[in-house]
Amino acid sequence: MTESNSSPESMLAAFDRHRPILFSIDHLRKAPPGFVVRRMQINGRLGLVGYFEDGSPHSVTTIDVARDKVRAIRLVVNPEKLGGVPPLDRAEIVEGPR
């Protein structure tokens, strides 16, 4: 009989490390039809901007990482705070790995 390295504590720790990814995937599943996401510079940092089908901004998501750990995920959906986000047809998209 072999012992498994998958103790309940290690499985929970692995889930916690992947929670931001699972949250993001779940968030995108609930997106409205025609929703697109683009990588952009947000306040000098890489972020994700979600756009409605008409090209208007829906949300901005930024992730703070320190020492290879996610420290915070910020999701802004308040239309008043999205006023400075350009529409999709004027967005400066950041290229990177896919």
TORDREN-225635 format. One line per field, with one value per residue: residue in one letter; x negated, y, z negated of N, C-alpha, C in turn. Coordinates in pm, 1 decimal, always signed. Layout:
<rs>
resn <- A ...
nX <- X ...
nY <- Y ...
nZ <- Z ...
caX <- X ...
caY <- Y ...
caZ <- Z ...
cX <- X ...
cY <- Y ...
cZ <- Z ...
</rs>
This chain:
<rs>
resn <- M T E S N S S P E S M L A A F D R H R P I L F S I D H L R K A P P G F V V R R M Q I N G R L G L V G Y F E D G S P H S V T T I D V A R D K V R A I R L V V N P E K L G G V P P L D R A E I V E G P R
nX <- -84.5 -62.9 -143.9 +42.8 -32.5 +156.8 +287.9 +566.2 +504.8 +301.6 +442.1 +635.4 +469.9 +369.5 +606.7 +661.3 +447.0 +519.9 +758.7 +798.5 +783.3 +992.6 +1203.7 +1192.4 +1249.2 +1509.1 +1635.7 +1614.4 +1774.7 +2026.4 +2058.7 +2207.2 +2369.7 +2156.4 +1949.4 +1618.0 +1270.8 +982.3 +627.2 +475.4 +294.5 +341.7 +350.5 +69.6 +11.4 +48.1 +365.7 +701.8 +958.9 +1299.6 +1541.0 +1861.3 +2080.0 +2130.7 +1895.0 +1848.7 +1696.9 +1716.1 +1600.0 +1306.2 +1029.4 +773.8 +478.5 +291.5 -32.0 -277.9 -590.7 -544.2 -284.4 +65.7 +195.1 +407.2 +717.6 +873.1 +1178.2 +1348.7 +1657.5 +1820.6 +1987.3 +1926.6 +1661.3 +1542.0 +1526.1 +1288.8 +1186.1 +1106.1 +1326.7 +1372.2 +1291.4 +1093.3 +906.6 +584.3 +430.1 +249.5 -2.8 -90.0 -166.9 +56.2
nY <- -117.6 +218.8 +547.3 +844.5 +1171.4 +1356.5 +1504.1 +1625.2 +1888.3 +1967.1 +1950.6 +2148.9 +2373.2 +2375.8 +2427.4 +2685.4 +2827.8 +2827.4 +2954.9 +3231.7 +3197.2 +3019.1 +3179.6 +3383.2 +3240.3 +3152.6 +3400.8 +3491.1 +3303.7 +3391.3 +3609.5 +3864.2 +3816.7 +3854.5 +3967.3 +4078.2 +4045.0 +4232.8 +4275.1 +4536.4 +4839.0 +4949.4 +5209.7 +5206.6 +4937.9 +4592.1 +4488.2 +4355.9 +4431.1 +4427.0 +4429.6 +4536.4 +4421.9 +4643.1 +4782.9 +4944.7 +4995.5 +4737.7 +4626.7 +4637.9 +4448.3 +4389.7 +4231.6 +4194.3 +4090.7 +3954.2 +3833.0 +3594.8 +3530.4 +3573.4 +3867.6 +4042.2 +4082.0 +4297.2 +4412.8 +4625.8 +4762.9 +4976.4 +5218.2 +5494.2 +5498.5 +5378.1 +5563.4 +5672.8 +5474.8 +5377.8 +5333.3 +5020.3 +5041.1 +5233.7 +5141.1 +5069.6 +4793.6 +4548.8 +4337.8 +3994.3 +3675.0 +3410.5
nZ <- +0.0 +89.1 -24.8 +3.9 +120.9 +99.2 -125.1 -320.0 -397.7 -216.0 +23.0 -16.4 -32.5 +228.9 +368.6 +270.4 +382.4 +647.6 +653.2 +744.4 +1024.3 +1073.4 +987.4 +1182.0 +1417.9 +1362.1 +1343.6 +1609.9 +1737.9 +1679.4 +1832.8 +2039.2 +2365.5 +2650.6 +2510.7 +2462.9 +2372.1 +2304.4 +2277.6 +2106.3 +2017.8 +1697.1 +1491.1 +1506.4 +1476.8 +1572.1 +1676.9 +1706.4 +1926.3 +1960.6 +2216.3 +2331.2 +2596.4 +2758.0 +2741.3 +2524.4 +2199.0 +1956.6 +1726.1 +1514.5 +1432.1 +1204.7 +1083.5 +798.8 +739.4 +531.4 +445.8 +588.9 +516.4 +518.3 +403.9 +404.7 +575.4 +785.5 +889.5 +1084.6 +1146.9 +1139.7 +1318.0 +1303.0 +1218.5 +1431.0 +1625.6 +1733.3 +1891.5 +2214.3 +2501.9 +2677.0 +2949.1 +2937.4 +2766.1 +2629.3 +2683.7 +2502.8 +2600.1 +2550.4 +2392.6 +2481.7
caX <- +0.0 -141.9 -81.2 +71.2 -77.6 +272.2 +358.5 +668.9 +442.4 +233.1 +544.4 +694.7 +369.9 +367.1 +729.0 +645.3 +355.0 +586.5 +887.0 +816.0 +808.3 +1128.9 +1292.9 +1193.6 +1320.6 +1650.7 +1681.8 +1629.1 +1888.2 +2148.8 +2049.4 +2316.4 +2336.6 +2072.9 +1850.2 +1478.3 +1173.1 +856.1 +519.5 +442.1 +228.2 +435.8 +270.3 -68.7 -3.3 +126.2 +499.5 +797.2 +1077.3 +1410.7 +1623.1 +1990.7 +2083.7 +2127.4 +1762.0 +1835.5 +1634.1 +1800.4 +1528.0 +1160.6 +977.1 +629.7 +433.8 +166.3 -113.3 -402.9 -660.5 -476.2 -154.2 +170.8 +226.4 +539.3 +784.4 +963.6 +1273.7 +1424.7 +1770.5 +1894.3 +1977.5 +1862.0 +1517.1 +1495.0 +1532.5 +1159.6 +1147.8 +1148.8 +1409.4 +1294.5 +1230.8 +979.4 +825.1 +447.0 +420.7 +115.1 -29.5 -158.9 -136.4 +198.2
caY <- +0.0 +342.0 +664.5 +954.9 +1303.9 +1445.3 +1519.2 +1729.4 +2020.1 +2001.9 +1972.5 +2279.5 +2473.4 +2381.5 +2496.2 +2827.8 +2887.7 +2839.0 +3022.9 +3346.3 +3150.2 +2964.3 +3295.1 +3450.6 +3155.2 +3157.8 +3535.4 +3499.3 +3220.1 +3468.0 +3730.1 +3883.1 +3781.7 +3952.5 +4019.8 +4052.2 +4086.6 +4276.4 +4312.6 +4678.4 +4902.9 +5015.0 +5279.9 +5163.5 +4794.3 +4508.8 +4456.5 +4303.1 +4516.0 +4360.4 +4520.7 +4493.3 +4403.4 +4773.2 +4841.9 +5023.2 +4915.6 +4668.6 +4604.7 +4634.2 +4355.6 +4389.8 +4132.2 +4230.4 +3974.5 +3981.2 +3708.4 +3483.8 +3501.0 +3671.7 +3940.4 +4105.6 +4089.2 +4411.5 +4412.9 +4751.1 +4760.8 +5101.2 +5298.5 +5622.6 +5476.3 +5331.1 +5675.5 +5697.1 +5360.7 +5406.1 +5231.8 +4914.9 +5082.7 +5323.0 +5079.0 +5031.3 +4655.7 +4502.1 +4202.3 +3907.7 +3533.2 +3378.3
caZ <- +0.0 +94.5 -86.9 +94.8 +77.6 +107.2 -251.8 -310.6 -409.8 -91.4 +125.5 -42.7 +5.0 +375.4 +409.8 +238.2 +479.7 +777.2 +637.0 +835.1 +1160.6 +1074.7 +978.7 +1312.1 +1514.1 +1327.0 +1379.0 +1755.0 +1778.3 +1657.2 +1914.8 +2134.9 +2504.8 +2719.8 +2417.0 +2497.8 +2271.9 +2363.2 +2185.4 +2121.3 +1906.0 +1607.7 +1390.3 +1517.3 +1452.5 +1661.8 +1628.7 +1803.2 +1942.3 +2025.7 +2296.1 +2384.3 +2740.8 +2825.3 +2727.2 +2401.5 +2093.6 +1858.7 +1601.3 +1514.1 +1331.6 +1183.9 +985.9 +732.6 +708.5 +460.8 +409.8 +656.8 +456.6 +542.8 +281.2 +417.1 +704.7 +782.9 +999.4 +1083.9 +1240.0 +1121.1 +1440.1 +1276.1 +1209.6 +1560.7 +1718.8 +1797.7 +1974.8 +2352.3 +2567.2 +2741.0 +3076.6 +2910.7 +2661.4 +2660.5 +2638.1 +2467.7 +2650.9 +2456.1 +2413.8 +2487.6
cX <- -89.4 -65.8 -61.8 +18.6 +36.9 +348.9 +466.2 +609.2 +373.8 +333.0 +610.4 +598.7 +363.6 +490.1 +715.7 +553.2 +423.5 +720.0 +902.3 +846.6 +951.1 +1231.7 +1305.0 +1270.7 +1470.6 +1710.4 +1706.0 +1744.8 +2020.5 +2153.0 +2166.8 +2274.2 +2254.9 +1963.9 +1710.0 +1388.2 +1043.7 +756.3 +482.6 +361.2 +333.3 +353.5 +126.6 -93.4 +83.1 +260.6 +583.9 +918.5 +1181.3 +1497.9 +1754.7 +1980.4 +2075.8 +1993.1 +1743.7 +1776.4 +1735.5 +1730.0 +1377.9 +1118.7 +825.6 +597.8 +300.3 +93.2 -240.6 -463.2 -587.7 -344.3 -56.4 +207.5 +364.6 +587.9 +884.1 +1049.6 +1358.4 +1533.3 +1855.7 +1877.9 +1909.1 +1710.7 +1458.5 +1492.7 +1403.0 +1111.8 +1196.8 +1240.9 +1319.5 +1225.1 +1114.7 +884.3 +686.6 +422.0 +274.3 +99.9 -104.5 -123.0 +13.0 +228.2
cY <- +124.3 +455.2 +773.3 +1084.4 +1403.3 +1446.5 +1625.8 +1870.2 +2062.2 +2025.3 +2108.4 +2390.7 +2487.9 +2453.8 +2646.9 +2896.9 +2912.0 +2913.3 +3145.7 +3304.9 +3097.5 +3076.5 +3363.2 +3370.8 +3160.8 +3292.3 +3544.9 +3413.5 +3295.1 +3594.8 +3741.0 +3843.2 +3893.0 +4012.2 +3983.0 +4105.9 +4120.5 +4308.7 +4457.0 +4725.0 +4979.5 +5078.5 +5228.8 +5016.0 +4718.0 +4475.6 +4399.4 +4394.7 +4436.3 +4462.7 +4454.5 +4481.8 +4536.1 +4845.2 +4927.6 +4935.2 +4861.0 +4662.2 +4613.1 +4541.8 +4370.6 +4288.0 +4178.4 +4102.9 +4021.5 +3849.3 +3585.1 +3442.1 +3612.4 +3734.9 +4004.2 +4094.6 +4203.1 +4408.4 +4538.2 +4742.2 +4887.4 +5188.2 +5434.0 +5609.2 +5426.0 +5442.3 +5703.1 +5584.0 +5385.8 +5297.3 +5134.8 +4961.3 +5180.9 +5265.7 +5044.9 +4894.1 +4620.0 +4360.9 +4123.6 +3763.9 +3507.7 +3253.6
cZ <- +0.0 +30.3 +16.6 +35.3 +72.8 -24.0 -234.9 -316.6 -280.0 +21.7 +108.4 -2.8 +157.3 +428.4 +386.2 +337.3 +612.9 +770.2 +729.1 +978.2 +1171.4 +1068.5 +1114.2 +1416.0 +1487.7 +1365.8 +1529.8 +1806.5 +1769.0 +1742.0 +2011.0 +2276.6 +2569.7 +2633.9 +2463.5 +2387.0 +2343.5 +2252.7 +2212.6 +2001.4 +1826.8 +1496.0 +1387.7 +1494.4 +1550.7 +1598.4 +1741.6 +1806.7 +2018.3 +2095.7 +2334.6 +2535.8 +2816.2 +2810.7 +2603.5 +2290.8 +1993.7 +1724.2 +1624.1 +1400.8 +1325.5 +1074.6 +931.0 +692.9 +639.3 +417.5 +463.7 +593.4 +490.3 +409.3 +285.8 +560.4 +693.9 +909.1 +986.1 +1189.7 +1230.0 +1246.1 +1418.7 +1270.8 +1341.0 +1665.3 +1792.7 +1886.5 +2116.7 +2405.9 +2644.1 +2868.3 +3058.1 +2805.3 +2712.0 +2599.7 +2612.0 +2519.9 +2545.1 +2482.2 +2408.6 +2411.5
</rs>
